[in-house]
């Protein structure tokens, strides 16, 4: 049986771990709240820009290249949004496994240009043999704008230059702290149900409809990428909060068990001492 | 056509903040091809904004100023949607910061060292003007 001192030491060590996990849970909760707020602000903007672009596209005379299907044999760009840090449950592992599955199955016959946001994901994917075209880290977590813009600009350029025929993004959509389903979204060409109706209304465009549509689509992709980064960030914090909450609870259980063990051991020692005293007295 | 109401619903939606909505008699909007005023029953109209002040006149005739950045505008018969990249209500504007940004941009423009900085400084200057204009409640 472990000595009293050993048990005491273990209790102390688990208690320290619990302090850390509790603090991490608290930090994640605070960050989650901020991330949720910013997500709530960006979502309606994206919806509006998209609605505007859809209505404009439906009335455009010439289809925009961003809306036209390309050959299914062309290379694919896949952008995966993972976290920079671990300790967030299965968050990164699930993304990595899904990415590898996509490479093996859905995109098996095509050249895949893989871009990964987040250090955890890019390191693991490299280690598991995936070839990355670009890896980003969310160093400025508070400004997903620039990162979103850079990523969007890059894939739009590749798409225009016909270096890639489709652009997909794999990320977690934030629903709640415990529910963040994976989504594979096709960004280019855009999947819009273009109901070509309503030509009766005469719209005035300043500048021309083509210019506006182009600018709208570019803005839409940038802000959509921004939204995706925020969805992923909120999901990461939610995931970490849940994981750290579970860790704190587990640590509590371990402490309870060890305390019980400790008390038993102490009781044993006392009993043994009493017996020794009693039998010593009897011997006299 | 149905009976025309004497207000239109104005919505300003920007990525960094919650949606602003109000009913207005008229709205003055800085478009890329010039300032324009929208009143109820305006022809459907799509355009883009440049940095400037949006003036919203509420049903009581009071003017509300918003500093907006570049963005898009959709005018429908009973509805105006402005989608700028940033927006601030006149009361939220930090005047000192806007003025500091203005002087900084002007200084950069005078130096004219490299082109990338030049366009950025120009944009910064426009945004600073927009804030100062909205804060001072000037129509243009």
Boltz contact constraints between the chains, C-beta under 6 A:
constraints:
  - contact:
      token1: [A, 41]
      token2: [B, 16]
      max_distance: 6.0
  - contact:
      token1: [A, 41]
      token2: [B, 17]
      max_distance: 6.0
  - contact:
      token1: [A, 41]
      token2: [B, 18]
      max_distance: 6.0
  - contact:
      token1: [A, 42]
      token2: [B, 15]
      max_distance: 6.0
  - contact:
      token1: [A, 44]
      token2: [B, 13]
      max_distance: 6.0
  - contact:
      token1: [A, 44]
      token2: [B, 19]
      max_distance: 6.0
  - contact:
      token1: [A, 45]
      token2: [B, 13]
      max_distance: 6.0
  - contact:
      token1: [A, 45]
      token2: [B, 15]
      max_distance: 6.0
  - contact:
      token1: [A, 48]
      token2: [B, 13]
      max_distance: 6.0
  - contact:
      token1: [A, 48]
      token2: [B, 83]
      max_distance: 6.0
  - contact:
      token1: [A, 49]
      token2: [B, 83]
      max_distance: 6.0
  - contact:
      token1: [A, 52]
      token2: [B, 74]
      max_distance: 6.0
  - contact:
      token1: [A, 201]
      token2: [B, 44]
      max_distance: 6.0
  - contact:
      token1: [A, 203]
      token2: [B, 44]
      max_distance: 6.0
  - contact:
      token1: [A, 203]
      token2: [B, 46]
      max_distance: 6.0
  - contact:
      token1: [A, 204]
      token2: [B, 43]
      max_distance: 6.0
  - contact:
      token1: [A, 204]
      token2: [B, 45]
      max_distance: 6.0
  - contact:
      token1: [A, 205]
      token2: [B, 46]
      max_distance: 6.0
  - contact:
      token1: [A, 206]
      token2: [B, 33]
      max_distance: 6.0
  - contact:
      token1: [A, 206]
      token2: [B, 47]
      max_distance: 6.0
  - contact:
      token1: [A, 212]
      token2: [B, 46]
      max_distance: 6.0
